[in-house]
Amino acid sequence: MKILISGASGFIGSALADKLVASGHRVIRLTRRPVSPGQDAVSWNPQTGHLDAADLEGVEAVIHLAGEGIGDHRWTEAHKARVLDSRVRGTHLLAETIAGLDTPPRVMVSQSGAHFYGFESGDLSLTEDAPPGGGFLARVVEQWETATEPAENGGIRVVRTRSGVVLSPGGGALKKQLLPFRLGIGGKIGSGHQYFSWISLQDELEAMEFVLEREDISGPVNLVAPNAVTNAEFTRALGAALGRPTFMPIPSLAIKVLFGTEMSKEMIFGGQRLVPRRLLDAGFEFRDPEVESALRRMLN
């Protein structure tokens, strides 16, 4: 297939693009940079609404991953506005443009997030049928998903992948945690009771390709491993994989001072216990269903 990917230079996008090329697909990168003739790339600017529909003719599938980093900065009102705007504006522009093509793509996979379910669900198991939760991130994800509706209304199969924390030593949250844990100063955060829905990078990529190709799958899909863990359980598993102690908990007050109260409450002390019901029912097989064995494989 000829597949258009936004966010193809990111942690997940770059790995996914490589995997799809290896599987025999032709990948077209959607980029904000100028594009030279002959490149497998298309230029766009979500802020100005620039996306030339003619450049997208012939695309058979779209994977949309682009968006402002949620945890890259403290949550000022300006940063929160950029987070929301980058997701809603870009998604709507892309969905509307592909819906208007002479021959629209068959499928759009739009990355979403586990934060759809809010941060106060405790130990409740959440399938794709669960309602949206509360908080800033839940509102962002709900509007982000709604922005795909022009594609859906245009007859395109739309899959909204609610991804958990993607684990890989090469990027994302795990890469940031490795140094303190290797130094023996890693530990649980606050009480450690908050749930942590995770997925290995390999399973994330396999699941993305799986929903891309399965014509019977549409709507929300939880992209998480089948066994969520608490922060304390993840801490013990990471320490065991590295052979390092994890007896130094990080005080809640220190987290609040570093990240601010709202960001800490939603991203660090809050959590979701997701179940990948749609993937399991469709027969998807996880390589890494358990966090400790997954971490040992990645790190050893």
Backbone as CSV, one residue per row, in Angstrom:
resi,resn,N_x,N_y,N_z,CA_x,CA_y,CA_z,C_x,C_y,C_z
1,MET,0.833,-1.201,0.000,0.000,0.000,0.000,0.873,1.258,0.000
2,LYS,0.306,2.318,-0.508,0.921,3.632,-0.416,0.346,4.297,0.830
3,ILE,1.195,4.514,1.834,0.731,4.942,3.155,1.322,6.299,3.500
4,LEU,0.458,7.238,3.857,0.875,8.566,4.310,0.977,8.553,5.828
5,ILE,2.119,9.041,6.368,2.311,9.091,7.816,2.669,10.504,8.241
6,SER,1.897,11.067,9.167,2.305,12.314,9.819,3.045,11.953,11.100
7,GLY,3.958,12.819,11.531,4.753,12.515,12.716,5.770,11.416,12.482
8,ALA,6.191,11.247,11.233,7.087,10.131,10.887,8.507,10.330,11.380
9,SER,8.837,11.511,11.882,10.185,11.730,12.413,10.242,11.519,13.923
10,GLY,9.106,11.231,14.542,9.054,11.059,15.985,9.487,9.680,16.434
11,PHE,9.447,9.475,17.745,9.873,8.220,18.373,9.112,7.016,17.800
12,ILE,7.790,7.090,17.782,6.983,5.983,17.258,6.939,6.037,15.735
13,GLY,6.749,7.225,15.176,6.572,7.357,13.737,7.758,6.870,12.928
14,SER,8.967,7.173,13.377,10.149,6.743,12.625,10.285,5.224,12.626
15,ALA,10.004,4.607,13.765,10.076,3.147,13.846,8.975,2.498,13.017
16,LEU,7.780,3.108,13.036,6.670,2.562,12.259,6.938,2.689,10.765
17,ALA,7.472,3.819,10.335,7.778,4.000,8.918,8.772,2.937,8.445
18,ASP,9.812,2.697,9.250,10.804,1.673,8.888,10.156,0.297,8.795
19,LYS,9.265,-0.006,9.743,8.611,-1.323,9.746,7.721,-1.508,8.518
20,LEU,6.978,-0.465,8.164,6.076,-0.570,7.014,6.849,-0.712,5.712
21,VAL,7.960,0.006,5.599,8.807,-0.138,4.413,9.353,-1.564,4.328
22,ALA,9.776,-2.096,5.478,10.290,-3.466,5.510,9.211,-4.486,5.142
23,SER,7.947,-4.134,5.398,6.834,-5.023,5.058,6.409,-4.893,3.595
24,GLY,7.074,-3.996,2.852,6.792,-3.871,1.437,5.892,-2.719,1.048
25,HIS,5.538,-1.872,2.008,4.683,-0.728,1.716,5.535,0.469,1.261
26,ARG,4.909,1.392,0.563,5.561,2.646,0.216,5.078,3.713,1.190
27,VAL,5.983,4.328,1.903,5.647,5.310,2.920,5.895,6.722,2.407
28,ILE,4.874,7.582,2.532,4.975,8.998,2.198,4.909,9.771,3.509
29,ARG,5.938,10.555,3.791,5.993,11.296,5.048,5.327,12.663,4.887
30,LEU,4.451,12.991,5.820,3.808,14.301,5.850,4.627,15.177,6.776
31,THR,5.219,16.237,6.248,6.194,17.018,7.002,5.937,18.509,6.877
32,ARG,6.379,19.253,7.866,6.285,20.711,7.797,7.473,21.324,7.058
33,ARG,8.468,20.536,6.768,9.654,21.048,6.084,9.404,21.156,4.578
34,PRO,10.163,22.012,3.901,10.070,22.066,2.429,10.448,20.719,1.831
35,VAL,9.795,20.353,0.756,9.998,19.052,0.123,10.584,19.243,-1.272
36,SER,11.650,18.519,-1.561,12.272,18.573,-2.890,11.598,17.581,-3.822
37,PRO,11.592,17.868,-5.123,11.009,16.928,-6.099,11.674,15.557,-6.000
38,GLY,10.870,14.523,-6.092,11.393,13.165,-6.036,11.396,12.549,-4.660
39,GLN,11.185,13.343,-3.615,11.129,12.803,-2.267,9.782,12.132,-2.017
40,ASP,9.794,11.074,-1.216,8.538,10.465,-0.782,8.033,11.242,0.426
41,ALA,7.613,12.458,0.185,7.172,13.339,1.258,6.212,14.374,0.703
42,VAL,5.336,14.852,1.587,4.366,15.903,1.256,4.465,16.968,2.336
43,SER,4.486,18.231,1.932,4.586,19.335,2.888,3.193,19.823,3.291
44,TRP,3.061,20.180,4.581,1.802,20.768,5.056,2.086,21.744,6.183
45,ASN,1.101,22.546,6.504,1.202,23.470,7.628,-0.167,23.549,8.305
46,PRO,-0.366,22.782,9.364,-1.670,22.778,10.030,-2.078,24.137,10.577
47,GLN,-1.097,24.956,10.961,-1.428,26.258,11.539,-2.072,27.181,10.508
48,THR,-1.584,27.127,9.287,-2.140,27.991,8.237,-3.210,27.280,7.404
49,GLY,-3.390,25.993,7.645,-4.380,25.238,6.877,-3.894,24.807,5.514
50,HIS,-2.564,24.805,5.315,-2.027,24.429,3.999,-1.833,22.921,3.904
51,LEU,-2.531,22.310,2.963,-2.325,20.919,2.594,-2.922,20.734,1.203
52,ASP,-2.078,20.514,0.225,-2.518,20.416,-1.158,-3.090,19.025,-1.415
53,ALA,-4.400,18.971,-1.670,-5.066,17.686,-1.876,-4.456,16.915,-3.044
54,ALA,-3.984,17.621,-4.046,-3.417,16.938,-5.214,-2.205,16.086,-4.843
55,ASP,-1.479,16.489,-3.793,-0.303,15.726,-3.359,-0.683,14.400,-2.711
56,LEU,-1.953,14.246,-2.340,-2.382,13.052,-1.607,-3.124,12.047,-2.483
57,GLU,-3.395,12.408,-3.729,-4.080,11.466,-4.613,-3.248,10.189,-4.759
58,GLY,-3.912,9.069,-4.671,-3.242,7.778,-4.778,-2.857,7.170,-3.452
59,VAL,-2.969,7.943,-2.363,-2.680,7.399,-1.040,-3.792,6.418,-0.646
60,GLU,-3.412,5.228,-0.202,-4.394,4.187,0.134,-4.696,4.099,1.621
61,ALA,-3.795,4.633,2.450,-3.995,4.600,3.899,-3.275,5.784,4.520
62,VAL,-3.803,6.261,5.644,-3.213,7.390,6.364,-3.031,7.000,7.823
63,ILE,-1.835,7.281,8.355,-1.567,7.101,9.781,-1.171,8.459,10.332
64,HIS,-1.952,8.947,11.285,-1.766,10.307,11.801,-1.232,10.245,13.229
65,LEU,0.021,10.684,13.404,0.689,10.623,14.711,1.132,11.991,15.217
66,ALA,1.030,13.031,14.400,1.635,14.317,14.741,0.872,15.029,15.856
67,GLY,1.614,15.796,16.658,1.004,16.609,17.710,2.054,17.133,18.668
68,GLU,1.773,18.265,19.282,2.670,18.865,20.277,2.877,17.912,21.447
69,GLY,4.126,17.793,21.927,4.419,16.920,23.056,3.669,17.337,24.312
70,ILE,2.997,16.390,24.959,2.171,16.709,26.124,3.018,16.930,27.369
71,GLY,4.037,16.101,27.566,4.815,16.179,28.796,6.165,16.843,28.639
72,ASP,6.354,17.583,27.544,7.661,18.178,27.275,7.920,19.450,28.079
73,HIS,6.854,20.098,28.556,6.988,21.367,29.270,5.998,21.410,30.435
74,ARG,6.252,22.309,31.372,5.246,22.578,32.397,3.975,23.090,31.727
75,TRP,2.853,22.831,32.356,1.574,23.179,31.752,1.199,24.631,32.015
76,THR,1.746,25.523,31.252,1.245,26.889,31.247,-0.014,26.908,30.383
77,GLU,-0.794,27.946,30.495,-1.991,28.041,29.663,-1.619,28.088,28.182
78,ALA,-0.500,28.728,27.864,-0.056,28.808,26.471,0.322,27.430,25.936
79,HIS,1.017,26.646,26.757,1.407,25.306,26.307,0.187,24.410,26.144
80,LYS,-0.748,24.489,27.068,-1.974,23.691,26.962,-2.746,24.049,25.696
81,ALA,-2.770,25.332,25.359,-3.455,25.756,24.134,-2.769,25.171,22.902
82,ARG,-1.426,25.119,22.919,-0.689,24.538,21.776,-0.964,23.044,21.657
83,VAL,-1.014,22.362,22.794,-1.295,20.925,22.790,-2.649,20.648,22.152
84,LEU,-3.670,21.377,22.586,-5.016,21.178,22.054,-5.089,21.562,20.581
85,ASP,-4.564,22.721,20.253,-4.668,23.232,18.886,-3.932,22.336,17.902
86,SER,-2.739,21.857,18.274,-1.941,21.042,17.354,-2.646,19.742,17.011
87,ARG,-3.398,19.197,17.955,-4.087,17.943,17.697,-5.396,18.145,16.940
88,VAL,-6.201,19.082,17.380,-7.508,19.268,16.767,-7.386,19.871,15.372
89,ARG,-6.598,20.938,15.240,-6.491,21.616,13.954,-5.860,20.703,12.892
90,GLY,-4.749,20.063,13.232,-4.074,19.204,12.264,-4.907,17.997,11.870
91,THR,-5.567,17.378,12.852,-6.383,16.197,12.566,-7.566,16.547,11.675
92,HIS,-8.226,17.652,11.986,-9.377,18.055,11.180,-8.958,18.394,9.747
93,LEU,-7.851,19.104,9.591,-7.362,19.449,8.260,-7.072,18.202,7.446
94,LEU,-6.383,17.247,8.045,-6.028,16.021,7.329,-7.271,15.200,7.003
95,ALA,-8.176,15.047,7.979,-9.392,14.253,7.761,-10.264,14.867,6.674
96,GLU,-10.413,16.183,6.711,-11.244,16.870,5.727,-10.638,16.786,4.326
97,THR,-9.317,16.903,4.250,-8.649,16.870,2.949,-8.752,15.506,2.293
98,ILE,-8.489,14.436,3.048,-8.533,13.104,2.440,-9.967,12.698,2.095
99,ALA,-10.952,13.217,2.860,-12.352,12.902,2.554,-12.780,13.516,1.227
100,GLY,-12.124,14.607,0.824,-12.482,15.288,-0.405,-11.737,14.823,-1.635
101,LEU,-10.877,13.836,-1.508,-10.119,13.344,-2.657,-11.022,12.615,-3.648
102,ASP,-10.633,12.603,-4.897,-11.385,11.860,-5.914,-11.465,10.378,-5.550
103,THR,-10.327,9.846,-5.075,-10.299,8.468,-4.580,-9.730,8.498,-3.159
104,PRO,-10.587,8.597,-2.156,-10.094,8.686,-0.775,-9.382,7.401,-0.347
105,PRO,-8.471,7.505,0.626,-7.841,6.296,1.167,-8.884,5.403,1.834
106,ARG,-8.581,4.131,1.948,-9.529,3.184,2.536,-9.598,3.317,4.050
107,VAL,-8.496,3.763,4.664,-8.442,3.755,6.122,-7.611,4.919,6.638
108,MET,-8.020,5.452,7.783,-7.241,6.449,8.517,-7.065,5.931,9.942
109,VAL,-5.819,5.746,10.350,-5.503,5.386,11.735,-4.990,6.643,12.409
110,SER,-5.745,7.132,13.380,-5.396,8.378,14.051,-5.023,8.099,15.499
111,GLN,-3.791,8.415,15.843,-3.309,8.165,17.199,-4.051,9.044,18.197
112,SER,-4.458,8.430,19.283,-5.171,9.122,20.354,-4.429,8.802,21.647
113,GLY,-5.119,8.608,22.754,-4.385,8.334,23.981,-5.247,7.754,25.091
114,ALA,-4.583,7.083,26.016,-5.260,6.485,27.167,-5.905,7.535,28.055
115,HIS,-5.468,8.774,27.945,-6.009,9.834,28.788,-7.463,10.160,28.456
116,PHE,-8.009,9.564,27.393,-9.432,9.714,27.088,-10.284,9.382,28.316
117,TYR,-9.838,8.417,29.114,-10.634,7.910,30.231,-10.441,8.714,31.524
118,GLY,-9.677,9.795,31.454,-9.465,10.617,32.638,-8.383,10.059,33.540
119,PHE,-8.259,10.641,34.716,-7.162,10.261,35.618,-7.654,9.786,36.982
120,GLU,-8.957,9.593,37.134,-9.503,9.242,38.444,-10.267,7.924,38.432
121,SER,-9.900,7.023,37.527,-10.641,5.763,37.405,-10.171,4.697,38.386
122,GLY,-9.081,4.965,39.118,-8.604,4.022,40.129,-8.218,2.692,39.519
123,ASP,-8.745,1.583,40.104,-8.391,0.255,39.599,-9.482,-0.327,38.708
124,LEU,-10.384,0.521,38.208,-11.445,0.073,37.317,-10.846,-0.325,35.964
125,SER,-11.201,-1.515,35.477,-10.720,-1.967,34.173,-11.515,-1.271,33.073
126,LEU,-10.818,-0.652,32.134,-11.445,0.197,31.127,-11.288,-0.405,29.737
127,THR,-12.409,-0.824,29.142,-12.402,-1.245,27.747,-12.772,-0.043,26.883
128,GLU,-12.809,-0.253,25.586,-13.113,0.841,24.661,-14.527,1.390,24.820
129,ASP,-15.397,0.662,25.514,-16.773,1.112,25.720,-16.917,2.085,26.884
130,ALA,-15.852,2.270,27.673,-15.925,3.163,28.832,-16.100,4.611,28.371
131,PRO,-16.830,5.430,29.146,-17.058,6.823,28.749,-15.817,7.677,28.984
132,PRO,-15.782,8.884,28.409,-14.643,9.782,28.672,-14.618,10.222,30.121
133,GLY,-13.400,10.479,30.610,-13.242,10.939,31.984,-13.108,12.447,32.052
134,GLY,-12.618,12.918,33.206,-12.477,14.348,33.405,-11.029,14.793,33.348
135,GLY,-10.837,16.101,33.261,-9.500,16.668,33.242,-9.129,17.226,31.887
136,PHE,-8.046,17.981,31.872,-7.595,18.628,30.640,-7.286,17.620,29.544
137,LEU,-6.530,16.572,29.861,-6.115,15.625,28.828,-7.296,14.846,28.265
138,ALA,-8.257,14.517,29.096,-9.449,13.835,28.597,-10.194,14.712,27.602
139,ARG,-10.279,16.009,27.886,-10.938,16.932,26.954,-10.162,17.033,25.650
140,VAL,-8.829,17.057,25.747,-7.997,17.105,24.546,-8.244,15.881,23.671
141,VAL,-8.200,14.696,24.283,-8.337,13.466,23.506,-9.726,13.369,22.886
142,GLU,-10.759,13.772,23.630,-12.110,13.697,23.095,-12.254,14.595,21.863
143,GLN,-11.734,15.817,21.933,-11.814,16.721,20.781,-10.908,16.246,19.645
144,TRP,-9.781,15.667,20.000,-8.835,15.115,19.027,-9.516,14.021,18.199
145,GLU,-10.232,13.128,18.885,-10.918,12.052,18.187,-12.084,12.577,17.346
146,THR,-12.796,13.561,17.877,-13.918,14.142,17.142,-13.455,14.768,15.831
147,ALA,-12.221,15.268,15.814,-11.688,15.930,14.615,-11.506,14.980,13.439
148,THR,-11.595,13.665,13.680,-11.477,12.702,12.577,-12.808,12.500,11.852
149,GLU,-13.881,13.097,12.351,-15.214,12.814,11.807,-15.379,13.136,10.316
150,PRO,-14.724,14.191,9.769,-14.873,14.404,8.324,-14.450,13.192,7.490
151,ALA,-13.418,12.490,7.926,-12.988,11.287,7.201,-14.027,10.185,7.330
152,GLU,-14.533,10.002,8.530,-15.548,8.974,8.775,-16.813,9.265,7.971
153,ASN,-17.232,10.531,7.970,-18.422,10.928,7.210,-18.215,10.787,5.710
154,GLY,-16.952,10.797,5.282,-16.631,10.626,3.873,-16.496,9.173,3.452
155,GLY,-16.833,8.251,4.358,-16.810,6.835,4.019,-15.493,6.137,4.254
156,ILE,-14.552,6.816,4.907,-13.246,6.220,5.208,-13.337,5.462,6.526
157,ARG,-12.789,4.274,6.570,-12.714,3.534,7.840,-11.720,4.243,8.755
158,VAL,-12.161,4.653,9.934,-11.314,5.392,10.865,-11.087,4.555,12.120
159,VAL,-9.821,4.395,12.483,-9.432,3.712,13.715,-8.762,4.734,14.619
160,ARG,-9.244,4.849,15.862,-8.676,5.801,16.824,-7.916,5.002,17.873
161,THR,-6.602,5.003,17.776,-5.771,4.172,18.643,-5.450,4.906,19.943
162,ARG,-6.029,4.431,21.036,-5.787,5.010,22.355,-4.581,4.308,22.974
163,SER,-3.426,4.871,22.704,-2.173,4.224,23.077,-1.784,4.540,24.512
164,GLY,-1.265,3.531,25.193,-0.694,3.725,26.515,0.740,4.214,26.400
165,VAL,1.501,4.087,27.482,2.910,4.488,27.487,3.715,3.453,26.706
166,VAL,4.398,3.905,25.665,5.154,3.002,24.799,6.564,2.845,25.357
167,LEU,6.938,1.603,25.644,8.220,1.332,26.297,9.288,0.890,25.310
168,SER,10.397,1.613,25.333,11.582,1.254,24.552,12.761,1.994,25.165
169,PRO,13.911,1.327,25.279,15.082,2.043,25.794,15.576,3.123,24.837
170,GLY,15.067,3.129,23.606,15.520,4.097,22.620,14.774,5.411,22.618
171,GLY,13.730,5.541,23.446,12.977,6.788,23.449,11.834,6.759,24.435
172,GLY,11.118,7.871,24.509,9.947,7.939,25.367,10.269,7.928,26.849
173,ALA,9.267,7.541,27.645,9.377,7.606,29.102,10.469,6.692,29.654
174,LEU,10.603,5.491,29.091,11.585,4.540,29.627,13.008,5.063,29.483
175,LYS,13.323,5.670,28.361,14.672,6.194,28.153,15.037,7.212,29.237
176,LYS,14.062,8.048,29.627,14.315,9.066,30.646,14.519,8.453,32.026
177,GLN,13.946,7.279,32.262,14.033,6.655,33.578,15.292,5.823,33.773
178,LEU,15.942,5.449,32.688,17.025,4.472,32.802,18.203,4.960,33.644
179,LEU,18.629,6.208,33.447,19.807,6.678,34.176,19.610,6.659,35.685
180,PRO,18.548,7.268,36.242,18.399,7.209,37.698,18.242,5.784,38.223
181,PHE,17.566,4.930,37.490,17.402,3.550,37.963,18.735,2.806,37.916
182,ARG,19.537,3.066,36.880,20.843,2.407,36.813,21.770,2.893,37.921
183,LEU,21.563,4.123,38.363,22.349,4.674,39.464,21.832,4.226,40.821
184,GLY,20.731,3.475,40.826,20.180,2.986,42.085,19.367,4.013,42.840
185,ILE,18.932,5.076,42.158,18.139,6.101,42.841,16.726,6.185,42.259
186,GLY,16.304,5.131,41.573,14.932,5.081,41.076,14.005,4.553,42.154
187,GLY,12.750,4.933,42.076,11.780,4.453,43.049,10.371,4.774,42.619
188,LYS,9.411,4.274,43.369,8.009,4.534,43.046,7.709,6.018,43.235
189,ILE,6.671,6.469,42.572,6.277,7.874,42.644,5.069,7.998,43.558
190,GLY,5.195,8.788,44.604,4.104,8.954,45.562,3.747,7.627,46.186
191,SER,2.463,7.305,46.218,2.013,6.044,46.818,2.367,4.844,45.959
192,GLY,2.525,5.061,44.660,2.793,3.961,43.738,1.566,3.155,43.376
193,HIS,0.390,3.553,43.873,-0.834,2.793,43.631,-1.462,3.097,42.274
194,GLN,-1.038,4.191,41.632,-1.656,4.590,40.369,-1.322,3.586,39.261
195,TYR,-2.347,3.279,38.449,-2.147,2.295,37.386,-1.408,2.888,36.195
196,PHE,-0.693,2.002,35.527,0.215,2.365,34.439,-0.090,1.425,33.278
197,SER,-0.773,1.935,32.250,-1.073,1.129,31.068,0.049,1.319,30.054
198,TRP,0.691,0.258,29.683,1.924,0.318,28.914,1.806,-0.620,27.711
199,ILE,2.746,-0.482,26.775,2.875,-1.401,25.655,4.306,-1.299,25.154
200,SER,4.890,-2.419,24.783,6.241,-2.369,24.226,6.182,-1.744,22.834
201,LEU,7.286,-1.144,22.430,7.336,-0.520,21.104,7.044,-1.543,20.019
202,GLN,7.574,-2.747,20.162,7.347,-3.760,19.134,5.859,-4.084,19.012
203,ASP,5.166,-4.248,20.146,3.735,-4.536,20.088,2.942,-3.331,19.567
204,GLU,3.386,-2.115,19.898,2.738,-0.916,19.371,2.784,-0.913,17.844
205,LEU,3.936,-1.204,17.281,4.096,-1.200,15.829,3.298,-2.328,15.186
206,GLU,3.342,-3.507,15.792,2.586,-4.644,15.259,1.092,-4.375,15.310
207,ALA,0.633,-3.756,16.403,-0.794,-3.460,16.545,-1.239,-2.399,15.545
208,MET,-0.381,-1.401,15.303,-0.691,-0.376,14.308,-0.880,-1.009,12.927
209,GLU,0.030,-1.875,12.548,-0.065,-2.531,11.243,-1.283,-3.459,11.204
210,PHE,-1.576,-4.087,12.333,-2.723,-5.006,12.445,-4.039,-4.278,12.174
211,VAL,-4.261,-3.140,12.848,-5.531,-2.415,12.664,-5.575,-1.732,11.298
212,LEU,-4.416,-1.427,10.757,-4.357,-0.835,9.417,-4.917,-1.804,8.380
213,GLU,-4.611,-3.071,8.552,-4.942,-4.072,7.537,-6.260,-4.787,7.788
214,ARG,-6.751,-4.746,9.031,-7.993,-5.460,9.352,-9.203,-4.587,9.033
215,GLU,-9.896,-4.918,7.967,-11.003,-4.086,7.503,-12.220,-4.148,8.423
216,ASP,-12.250,-5.107,9.353,-13.385,-5.227,10.269,-13.194,-4.422,11.547
217,ILE,-12.080,-3.680,11.664,-11.814,-2.901,12.876,-11.950,-1.421,12.566
218,SER,-12.778,-0.748,13.352,-12.906,0.705,13.259,-13.276,1.239,14.629
219,GLY,-13.202,2.571,14.769,-13.517,3.183,16.050,-12.349,3.105,17.019
220,PRO,-12.601,3.269,18.326,-11.513,3.285,19.309,-10.909,1.906,19.541
221,VAL,-9.597,1.876,19.678,-8.878,0.637,19.980,-7.824,0.963,21.038
222,ASN,-7.877,0.301,22.180,-6.871,0.491,23.225,-5.582,-0.213,22.823
223,LEU,-4.528,0.559,22.586,-3.222,-0.009,22.269,-2.398,-0.073,23.546
224,VAL,-2.625,-1.141,24.298,-1.923,-1.371,25.559,-1.707,-2.867,25.709
225,ALA,-0.737,-3.237,26.533,-0.550,-4.647,26.861,-1.740,-5.128,27.692
226,PRO,-2.023,-6.432,27.696,-3.203,-6.923,28.415,-3.074,-6.895,29.930
227,ASN,-1.883,-6.612,30.435,-1.680,-6.620,31.882,-1.092,-5.292,32.347
228,ALA,-1.988,-4.354,32.679,-1.542,-3.080,33.255,-0.966,-3.342,34.642
229,VAL,-0.080,-2.458,35.085,0.542,-2.602,36.401,0.458,-1.275,37.140
230,THR,0.642,-1.330,38.444,0.722,-0.084,39.199,2.126,0.492,39.053
231,ASN,2.275,1.737,39.447,3.591,2.368,39.392,4.592,1.616,40.270
232,ALA,4.132,1.142,41.415,5.026,0.388,42.304,5.464,-0.918,41.657
233,GLU,4.545,-1.601,40.967,4.885,-2.855,40.290,5.841,-2.601,39.127
234,PHE,5.610,-1.548,38.390,6.529,-1.209,37.293,7.918,-0.883,37.850
235,THR,7.964,-0.142,38.943,9.242,0.216,39.557,10.026,-1.027,39.944
236,ARG,9.358,-1.988,40.591,10.034,-3.230,40.975,10.518,-3.999,39.743
237,ALA,9.692,-4.033,38.683,10.061,-4.766,37.467,11.268,-4.141,36.779
238,LEU,11.307,-2.812,36.730,12.434,-2.139,36.092,13.705,-2.339,36.915
239,GLY,13.591,-2.238,38.233,14.742,-2.490,39.085,15.274,-3.907,38.920
240,ALA,14.359,-4.885,38.842,14.769,-6.278,38.677,15.451,-6.498,37.333
241,ALA,14.924,-5.875,36.278,15.515,-6.034,34.942,16.923,-5.461,34.885
242,LEU,17.159,-4.396,35.666,18.472,-3.754,35.679,19.377,-4.289,36.786
243,GLY,18.815,-5.091,37.676,19.591,-5.583,38.808,19.972,-4.484,39.782
244,ARG,19.077,-3.517,39.980,19.358,-2.368,40.844,18.263,-2.219,41.894
245,PRO,18.610,-1.674,43.063,17.599,-1.460,44.113,16.637,-0.329,43.730
246,THR,15.445,-0.367,44.302,14.436,0.675,44.016,13.769,1.099,45.328
247,PHE,14.596,1.449,46.306,14.053,1.737,47.645,13.911,3.232,47.920
248,MET,14.115,4.088,46.916,14.057,5.530,47.153,12.813,6.132,46.490
249,PRO,11.665,6.128,47.175,10.456,6.699,46.575,10.614,8.195,46.329
250,ILE,9.958,8.674,45.289,9.996,10.098,44.963,8.809,10.770,45.647
251,PRO,9.045,11.703,46.534,7.943,12.318,47.286,6.987,13.079,46.373
252,SER,5.711,13.035,46.741,4.694,13.723,45.946,4.973,15.219,45.851
253,LEU,5.433,15.813,46.946,5.678,17.255,46.953,6.747,17.638,45.941
254,ALA,7.783,16.828,45.814,8.852,17.123,44.856,8.328,17.099,43.424
255,ILE,7.449,16.158,43.130,6.861,16.067,41.792,6.013,17.298,41.503
256,LYS,5.218,17.722,42.481,4.352,18.891,42.288,5.174,20.160,42.070
257,VAL,6.285,20.290,42.795,7.148,21.459,42.631,7.781,21.455,41.242
258,LEU,8.174,20.275,40.774,8.872,20.162,39.494,7.933,20.350,38.303
259,PHE,6.746,19.750,38.373,5.860,19.728,37.203,4.610,20.589,37.354
260,GLY,4.330,21.071,38.539,3.095,21.807,38.747,1.975,20.882,39.176
261,THR,0.986,21.422,39.867,-0.065,20.593,40.455,-0.927,19.899,39.407
262,GLU,-1.393,20.632,38.396,-2.320,20.042,37.420,-1.656,18.941,36.605
263,MET,-0.468,19.213,36.096,0.238,18.213,35.299,0.560,16.980,36.137
264,SER,0.990,17.190,37.381,1.314,16.069,38.267,0.080,15.216,38.529
265,LYS,-1.044,15.860,38.794,-2.287,15.167,39.119,-2.749,14.287,37.968
266,GLU,-2.650,14.793,36.738,-3.180,14.054,35.602,-2.190,13.060,35.004
267,MET,-0.919,13.455,34.892,0.036,12.623,34.166,0.846,11.689,35.052
268,ILE,0.998,12.032,36.324,1.916,11.268,37.169,1.205,10.540,38.303
269,PHE,0.347,11.245,39.036,-0.373,10.609,40.139,-1.663,9.946,39.683
270,GLY,-2.202,10.400,38.556,-3.383,9.760,37.991,-2.982,8.560,37.155
271,GLY,-3.943,7.748,36.805,-3.621,6.578,36.000,-4.866,5.940,35.430
272,GLN,-4.656,5.016,34.507,-5.757,4.299,33.882,-5.376,2.819,33.768
273,ARG,-6.331,1.964,34.028,-6.120,0.519,33.901,-6.868,0.032,32.653
274,LEU,-6.207,0.147,31.520,-6.860,-0.167,30.249,-6.780,-1.656,29.920
275,VAL,-7.801,-2.120,29.211,-7.851,-3.491,28.693,-7.951,-3.406,27.169
276,PRO,-7.090,-4.098,26.427,-7.126,-4.033,24.957,-8.175,-4.979,24.376
277,ARG,-9.439,-4.786,24.753,-10.494,-5.736,24.394,-10.635,-5.914,22.885
278,ARG,-10.598,-4.811,22.130,-10.794,-4.920,20.681,-9.674,-5.737,20.037
279,LEU,-8.436,-5.515,20.460,-7.311,-6.278,19.911,-7.415,-7.760,20.276
280,LEU,-7.738,-8.036,21.528,-7.834,-9.433,21.966,-8.958,-10.158,21.240
281,ASP,-10.107,-9.499,21.103,-11.235,-10.130,20.413,-10.923,-10.387,18.945
282,ALA,-10.057,-9.551,18.361,-9.696,-9.711,16.945,-8.579,-10.732,16.741
283,GLY,-8.044,-11.277,17.837,-7.019,-12.309,17.728,-5.589,-11.804,17.694
284,PHE,-5.370,-10.537,18.067,-3.999,-10.023,18.072,-3.196,-10.716,19.168
285,GLU,-1.968,-11.129,18.840,-1.105,-11.821,19.795,0.026,-10.884,20.225
286,PHE,0.098,-10.614,21.521,1.132,-9.747,22.070,2.432,-10.516,22.256
287,ARG,3.507,-9.903,21.823,4.821,-10.483,22.119,5.184,-10.235,23.579
288,ASP,4.759,-9.086,24.110,5.142,-8.680,25.462,3.901,-8.419,26.320
289,PRO,3.262,-9.473,26.816,2.076,-9.267,27.642,2.391,-8.912,29.095
290,GLU,3.607,-9.240,29.571,3.983,-9.011,30.972,5.142,-8.012,31.033
291,VAL,5.046,-7.050,31.947,6.002,-5.947,31.940,7.413,-6.391,32.331
292,GLU,7.557,-7.299,33.299,8.911,-7.657,33.724,9.670,-8.387,32.622
293,SER,9.014,-9.359,31.965,9.692,-10.066,30.875,9.954,-9.127,29.696
294,ALA,9.045,-8.179,29.471,9.257,-7.214,28.392,10.486,-6.339,28.676
295,LEU,10.604,-5.866,29.900,11.751,-5.013,30.258,13.053,-5.823,30.197
296,ARG,13.018,-7.060,30.641,14.234,-7.873,30.574,14.671,-8.089,29.131
297,ARG,13.707,-8.323,28.239,14.041,-8.501,26.821,14.640,-7.232,26.245
298,MET,14.041,-6.083,26.549,14.526,-4.820,25.982,15.908,-4.433,26.501
299,LEU,16.137,-4.693,27.779,17.338,-4.156,28.431,18.496,-5.140,28.490
300,ASN,18.224,-6.394,28.188,19.301,-7.397,28.253,19.553,-8.016,26.888
